[in-house]
């Protein structure tokens, strides 16, 4: 059985006085891909923000056995957790290559950074063609590619992916998910994926947590979820 890379226990999260997560328990195995599924407003995005230290939390979050409690977001990034938020979050006035360099700001190994930029271009050759182009002029699909490539510049152990398929054409989505599969299998990058398209997510992942009203209501392997018509219809609409 694989060791757990990320675990939360009794995780609660708050925006000011408003509580969004209520004792949420989840896990991501070393080398695994876990997805969070559920309706809009269930708390999926907040869960990723909680792991990244972007919202106030109580309860326990552990990464490689270390508590993340009280750590600043930048310190969590340095541990090897890369967060790709919904909406891509590229620096629109900077070029593609400048965005990749920004992704490696916490690193000091110049030779390694240059090698990783070329590695990113290997996964996303379209970005290499546009390396001197301002990120704000890229298509939606290209901006999502850039957000993923920038996250890779951290050499992450865990990627937090928030709706990577949002607003993209099916062909682009297929390409992106093929790259995510390769990163997981060839480079052992673990992933915690939030994805509205449950059918798409279940083709990539090896474990599922279904969230409703800020709590995990069901956890299983994908094939077990597919066989559970009650959970699919009640929480996922499939």
C-alpha positions as CSV (number, residue, x, y, z in Angstrom):
1,X,0.0,0.0,0.0
2,X,1.4,3.4,-1.0
3,X,2.3,5.9,1.7
4,X,0.1,8.9,2.2
5,X,1.6,12.1,0.8
6,X,-1.2,14.5,1.9
7,X,-3.8,13.9,4.7
8,X,-6.3,16.1,6.3
9,X,-8.3,15.3,9.5
10,X,-11.1,17.3,10.9
11,X,-10.3,20.2,8.5
12,X,-12.5,23.3,8.9
13,X,-12.0,26.4,6.8
14,X,-13.3,29.9,7.1
15,X,-13.7,33.1,5.1
16,X,-14.0,35.6,7.9
17,X,-16.9,34.5,10.1
18,X,-18.3,32.2,7.4
19,X,-17.4,28.5,7.7
20,X,-17.1,26.5,4.5
21,X,-15.5,23.2,5.5
22,X,-16.8,21.2,8.4
23,X,-14.4,18.5,9.6
24,X,-13.2,17.3,6.1
25,X,-11.0,14.2,5.9
26,X,-9.1,13.3,2.8
27,X,-5.9,11.7,1.6
28,X,-3.7,11.6,-1.5
29,X,-1.3,8.7,-1.9
30,X,2.4,9.1,-2.8
31,X,2.3,8.9,-6.6
32,X,-1.5,9.0,-6.7
33,X,-4.1,11.1,-8.3
34,X,-7.1,12.0,-6.1
35,X,-10.1,13.9,-7.3
36,X,-12.7,16.0,-5.3
37,X,-16.1,15.8,-6.8
38,X,-19.3,17.5,-5.8
39,X,-21.8,20.3,-6.7
40,X,-20.8,24.0,-7.0
41,X,-20.4,25.5,-3.6
42,X,-19.6,22.1,-2.0
43,X,-16.2,23.3,-0.8
44,X,-13.8,21.8,-3.4
45,X,-11.9,25.0,-4.3
46,X,-11.8,26.0,-0.6
47,X,-10.1,22.6,0.2
48,X,-7.3,23.4,-2.2
49,X,-6.9,26.9,-0.8
50,X,-6.8,25.4,2.7
51,X,-4.0,23.1,1.8
52,X,-2.1,26.1,0.2
53,X,-2.5,28.2,3.4
54,X,-4.7,30.7,1.7
55,X,-7.7,30.6,4.1
56,X,-8.0,30.4,7.9
57,X,-8.2,26.7,9.0
58,X,-8.5,24.5,12.0
59,X,-7.9,20.8,12.2
60,X,-4.9,18.9,10.8
61,X,-3.2,19.1,7.4
62,X,-0.1,16.9,6.9
63,X,2.2,16.8,4.0
64,X,4.8,14.0,4.1
65,X,4.0,13.7,7.7
66,X,4.7,17.4,8.4
67,X,2.0,19.6,9.8
68,X,1.1,22.6,7.5
69,X,-0.6,24.4,10.3
70,X,0.4,28.1,10.6
71,X,2.7,27.9,7.5
72,X,2.7,30.8,5.1
73,X,1.7,30.0,1.5
74,X,5.2,30.6,0.2
75,X,6.6,28.2,2.7
76,X,4.1,25.5,1.6
77,X,5.1,26.1,-2.0
78,X,8.8,25.5,-1.0
79,X,7.8,22.1,0.4
80,X,6.8,21.1,-3.1
81,X,3.1,21.9,-3.4
82,X,2.1,23.7,-6.6
83,X,-1.4,25.2,-6.8
84,X,-2.9,25.8,-10.3
85,X,-6.0,27.9,-9.5
86,X,-9.2,28.2,-11.5
87,X,-8.9,31.0,-14.0
88,X,-5.3,30.1,-14.8
89,X,-3.7,33.1,-13.0
90,X,-1.0,33.9,-15.5
91,X,0.9,37.2,-15.4
92,X,-0.8,38.7,-18.5
93,X,1.7,41.5,-19.2
94,X,4.7,39.1,-19.0
95,X,5.9,36.9,-21.8
96,X,5.5,33.1,-21.7
97,X,9.1,32.6,-20.8
98,X,9.0,35.3,-18.1
99,X,6.0,33.5,-16.6
100,X,8.0,30.3,-16.4
101,X,10.9,32.1,-14.8
102,X,8.6,33.6,-12.2
103,X,7.4,30.0,-11.4
104,X,11.0,29.2,-10.4
105,X,11.5,32.3,-8.2
106,X,12.1,30.3,-5.1
107,X,15.0,28.4,-6.8
108,X,18.6,29.4,-7.2
109,X,19.9,26.7,-9.6
110,X,20.1,28.7,-12.8
111,X,21.2,25.7,-14.9
112,X,18.4,23.6,-13.5
113,X,15.9,26.3,-14.2
114,X,17.0,26.6,-17.8
115,X,16.7,22.8,-18.2
116,X,13.3,22.8,-16.7
117,X,12.1,25.5,-19.0
118,X,13.1,23.3,-21.9
119,X,11.4,20.3,-20.2
120,X,8.2,22.4,-19.9
121,X,8.4,23.2,-23.6
122,X,8.8,19.5,-24.3
123,X,5.4,18.9,-22.7
124,X,3.9,22.1,-24.3
125,X,5.6,22.7,-27.6
126,X,3.0,25.4,-28.4
127,X,4.4,27.5,-25.6
128,X,7.9,27.3,-27.1
129,X,6.5,28.8,-30.3
130,X,5.1,31.6,-28.2
131,X,7.9,32.0,-25.7
132,X,8.3,35.8,-26.4
133,X,4.6,36.5,-26.6
134,X,2.7,38.2,-23.8
135,X,0.6,35.7,-21.8
136,X,-2.5,37.9,-22.0
137,X,-2.6,37.4,-25.8
138,X,-2.7,33.6,-25.6
139,X,-5.8,31.6,-26.1
140,X,-7.6,30.1,-23.1
141,X,-6.1,26.7,-23.8
142,X,-2.6,28.1,-24.1
143,X,-3.0,30.1,-20.9
144,X,-4.0,26.9,-19.1
145,X,-1.0,25.1,-20.6
146,X,1.2,28.0,-19.3
147,X,-0.3,27.8,-15.8
148,X,0.5,24.1,-15.7
149,X,4.0,24.6,-17.1
150,X,4.7,27.3,-14.6
151,X,3.7,25.0,-11.8
152,X,6.1,22.4,-13.1
153,X,9.0,24.9,-12.6
154,X,8.7,24.2,-8.9
155,X,9.5,20.6,-9.5
156,X,6.4,19.8,-7.4
157,X,5.8,16.6,-5.4
158,X,2.0,17.5,-5.4
159,X,0.0,19.6,-7.8
160,X,-3.4,21.1,-6.7
161,X,-5.4,21.5,-9.8
162,X,-8.6,23.6,-9.8
163,X,-10.9,23.0,-12.8
164,X,-8.2,22.6,-15.4
165,X,-10.8,21.9,-18.1
166,X,-13.0,24.9,-17.4
167,X,-13.9,26.8,-20.6
168,X,-11.7,24.8,-22.9
169,X,-12.6,23.0,-26.1
170,X,-12.8,19.2,-25.8
171,X,-9.8,18.6,-28.0
172,X,-7.6,20.9,-25.8
173,X,-9.0,19.2,-22.7
174,X,-8.0,15.8,-24.0
175,X,-4.5,17.0,-24.6
176,X,-4.2,18.5,-21.2
177,X,-5.4,15.4,-19.4
178,X,-3.0,13.3,-21.4
179,X,-0.1,15.5,-20.2
180,X,-1.3,15.2,-16.6
181,X,-1.4,11.4,-16.9
182,X,2.2,11.4,-18.3
183,X,3.4,13.7,-15.5
184,X,1.9,11.4,-12.9
185,X,3.1,8.1,-14.4
186,X,6.5,9.1,-15.8
187,X,7.5,11.7,-13.2
188,X,5.6,10.5,-10.1
189,X,3.9,13.9,-9.6
190,X,1.0,13.3,-7.2
191,X,-2.2,15.3,-7.8
192,X,-5.3,16.6,-6.0
193,X,-7.8,17.5,-8.8
194,X,-11.0,19.5,-8.6
195,X,-13.0,18.9,-11.7
196,X,-16.6,19.6,-12.5
197,X,-16.6,17.0,-15.3
198,X,-16.8,13.9,-13.2
199,X,-16.6,11.5,-16.2
200,X,-13.4,13.1,-17.3
201,X,-11.8,13.1,-13.9
202,X,-12.6,9.5,-13.2
203,X,-10.6,8.4,-16.3
204,X,-7.4,9.9,-14.7
205,X,-7.6,9.3,-11.0
206,X,-7.1,6.4,-8.7
207,X,-9.2,7.7,-5.8
208,X,-12.3,9.8,-5.3
209,X,-13.7,11.9,-2.5
210,X,-17.2,13.2,-3.0
211,X,-17.9,16.5,-1.1
212,X,-21.2,18.0,0.0
213,X,-21.7,21.0,2.2
214,X,-18.0,21.1,3.2
215,X,-17.8,17.4,4.3
216,X,-16.6,14.2,2.6
217,X,-19.7,12.1,2.1
218,X,-18.1,9.2,0.1
219,X,-14.6,8.0,-0.6
220,X,-13.8,5.1,-3.0
221,X,-11.8,4.0,-6.0
222,X,-13.3,5.2,-9.4
223,X,-14.8,1.8,-10.3
224,X,-16.6,1.7,-7.0
225,X,-18.1,5.1,-7.6
226,X,-19.2,4.1,-11.1
227,X,-21.1,1.2,-9.5
228,X,-22.8,3.3,-6.9
229,X,-25.9,4.8,-8.6
230,X,-27.2,6.4,-5.5
231,X,-24.0,8.5,-4.9
232,X,-23.8,9.4,-8.6
233,X,-27.4,10.6,-8.8
234,X,-27.6,12.3,-5.4
235,X,-24.3,14.2,-5.5
236,X,-22.9,14.3,-9.0
237,X,-25.9,14.3,-11.3
238,X,-24.6,11.5,-13.5
